[in-house]
Amino acid sequence: MKGRKHTKKTKLKISLAQKGKKNSMYGKRHKKATLLKLSKAKSGRKNPMYGKHHTAAARKKISLAKRRAAKKR
């Protein structure tokens, strides 16, 4: 799909094809050793946000999104 975009209909099909029991990780959990590897792989300087900070506008946007999500629960 280089240079092209999926239509909304196609995105919906892809989404539905990966939900529930059809998802390869359905009902499975990562082992503790795997979780530790994943954690180490993105810690410190390897983390894309390392040394960066959100702007005030970004923090406000995140805060509003979290509030909306909390209200829906």
Distance bins in CASP14 RR format, pairs under 12 A and 6 or more apart:
PFRMAT RR
TARGET T0000
AUTHOR 0000-0000-0000
RMODE 2
METHOD distances of the structure
MODEL  1
1 7 0 0 0 0 0 1 0 0 0 0 0
1 10 0 0 0 0 1 0 0 0 0 0 0
1 11 0 0 0 0 0 1 0 0 0 0 0
1 14 0 0 0 0 0 1 0 0 0 0 0
4 10 0 0 0 0 0 1 0 0 0 0 0
5 11 0 0 0 0 1 0 0 0 0 0 0
6 12 0 0 0 0 1 0 0 0 0 0 0
6 13 0 0 0 0 1 0 0 0 0 0 0
6 14 1 0 0 1 0 0 0 0 0 0 0
6 15 0 0 0 0 0 1 0 0 0 0 0
7 13 0 0 0 0 1 0 0 0 0 0 0
7 14 0 0 0 0 0 1 0 0 0 0 0
8 14 0 0 0 0 0 1 0 0 0 0 0
8 15 0 0 0 0 0 1 0 0 0 0 0
9 15 0 0 0 0 0 1 0 0 0 0 0
9 16 0 0 0 0 0 1 0 0 0 0 0
10 16 0 0 0 0 0 1 0 0 0 0 0
10 17 0 0 0 0 0 1 0 0 0 0 0
11 17 0 0 0 0 0 1 0 0 0 0 0
11 18 0 0 0 0 0 1 0 0 0 0 0
12 18 0 0 0 0 0 1 0 0 0 0 0
12 19 0 0 0 0 0 1 0 0 0 0 0
13 19 0 0 0 0 0 1 0 0 0 0 0
14 22 0 0 0 0 0 1 0 0 0 0 0
15 22 0 0 0 0 0 1 0 0 0 0 0
15 23 0 0 0 0 0 1 0 0 0 0 0
16 22 0 0 0 0 1 0 0 0 0 0 0
16 23 0 0 0 0 0 1 0 0 0 0 0
17 23 0 0 0 0 1 0 0 0 0 0 0
17 24 0 0 0 0 0 1 0 0 0 0 0
18 24 0 0 0 0 1 0 0 0 0 0 0
18 25 0 0 0 0 1 0 0 0 0 0 0
18 26 0 0 0 0 1 0 0 0 0 0 0
19 25 0 0 0 0 0 1 0 0 0 0 0
19 26 0 0 0 0 1 0 0 0 0 0 0
20 26 1 0 1 0 0 0 0 0 0 0 0
20 27 0 0 0 0 1 0 0 0 0 0 0
20 28 0 0 0 0 0 1 0 0 0 0 0
21 27 0 0 0 0 1 0 0 0 0 0 0
21 28 0 0 0 0 0 1 0 0 0 0 0
25 34 0 0 0 0 0 1 0 0 0 0 0
28 34 0 0 0 0 0 1 0 0 0 0 0
29 35 0 0 0 0 1 0 0 0 0 0 0
30 36 0 0 0 0 1 0 0 0 0 0 0
30 37 0 0 0 0 1 0 0 0 0 0 0
30 38 1 0 0 1 0 0 0 0 0 0 0
30 39 0 0 0 0 0 1 0 0 0 0 0
31 37 0 0 0 0 1 0 0 0 0 0 0
31 38 0 0 0 0 0 1 0 0 0 0 0
32 38 0 0 0 0 0 1 0 0 0 0 0
32 39 0 0 0 0 0 1 0 0 0 0 0
33 39 0 0 0 0 0 1 0 0 0 0 0
33 40 0 0 0 0 0 1 0 0 0 0 0
34 40 0 0 0 0 0 1 0 0 0 0 0
34 41 0 0 0 0 0 1 0 0 0 0 0
35 41 0 0 0 0 0 1 0 0 0 0 0
35 42 0 0 0 0 0 1 0 0 0 0 0
36 42 0 0 0 0 0 1 0 0 0 0 0
36 43 0 0 0 0 0 1 0 0 0 0 0
37 43 0 0 0 0 0 1 0 0 0 0 0
38 46 0 0 0 0 0 1 0 0 0 0 0
38 47 0 0 0 0 0 1 0 0 0 0 0
39 46 0 0 0 0 0 1 0 0 0 0 0
39 47 0 0 0 0 0 1 0 0 0 0 0
40 46 0 0 0 0 1 0 0 0 0 0 0
40 47 0 0 0 0 0 1 0 0 0 0 0
41 47 0 0 0 0 1 0 0 0 0 0 0
41 48 0 0 0 0 0 1 0 0 0 0 0
42 48 1 0 0 1 0 0 0 0 0 0 0
42 49 0 0 0 0 1 0 0 0 0 0 0
42 50 0 0 0 0 1 0 0 0 0 0 0
43 49 0 0 0 0 0 1 0 0 0 0 0
43 50 0 0 0 0 1 0 0 0 0 0 0
44 50 1 0 1 0 0 0 0 0 0 0 0
44 51 0 0 0 0 1 0 0 0 0 0 0
44 52 0 0 0 0 0 1 0 0 0 0 0
45 51 0 0 0 0 1 0 0 0 0 0 0
45 52 0 0 0 0 0 1 0 0 0 0 0
49 58 0 0 0 0 0 1 0 0 0 0 0
52 58 0 0 0 0 0 1 0 0 0 0 0
53 59 0 0 0 0 1 0 0 0 0 0 0
54 60 0 0 0 0 1 0 0 0 0 0 0
54 61 0 0 0 0 1 0 0 0 0 0 0
54 62 1 0 0 1 0 0 0 0 0 0 0
54 63 0 0 0 0 0 1 0 0 0 0 0
55 61 0 0 0 0 1 0 0 0 0 0 0
55 62 0 0 0 0 0 1 0 0 0 0 0
56 62 0 0 0 0 0 1 0 0 0 0 0
56 63 0 0 0 0 0 1 0 0 0 0 0
57 63 0 0 0 0 0 1 0 0 0 0 0
57 64 0 0 0 0 0 1 0 0 0 0 0
58 64 0 0 0 0 0 1 0 0 0 0 0
58 65 0 0 0 0 0 1 0 0 0 0 0
59 65 0 0 0 0 0 1 0 0 0 0 0
59 66 0 0 0 0 0 1 0 0 0 0 0
60 66 0 0 0 0 0 1 0 0 0 0 0
60 67 0 0 0 0 0 1 0 0 0 0 0
61 67 0 0 0 0 0 1 0 0 0 0 0
61 68 0 0 0 0 0 1 0 0 0 0 0
62 68 0 0 0 0 0 1 0 0 0 0 0
62 69 0 0 0 0 0 1 0 0 0 0 0
63 69 0 0 0 0 0 1 0 0 0 0 0
63 70 0 0 0 0 0 1 0 0 0 0 0
64 70 0 0 0 0 0 1 0 0 0 0 0
64 71 0 0 0 0 0 1 0 0 0 0 0
65 71 0 0 0 0 0 1 0 0 0 0 0
65 72 0 0 0 0 0 1 0 0 0 0 0
66 72 0 0 0 0 0 1 0 0 0 0 0
66 73 0 0 0 0 0 1 0 0 0 0 0
67 73 0 0 0 0 0 1 0 0 0 0 0
END
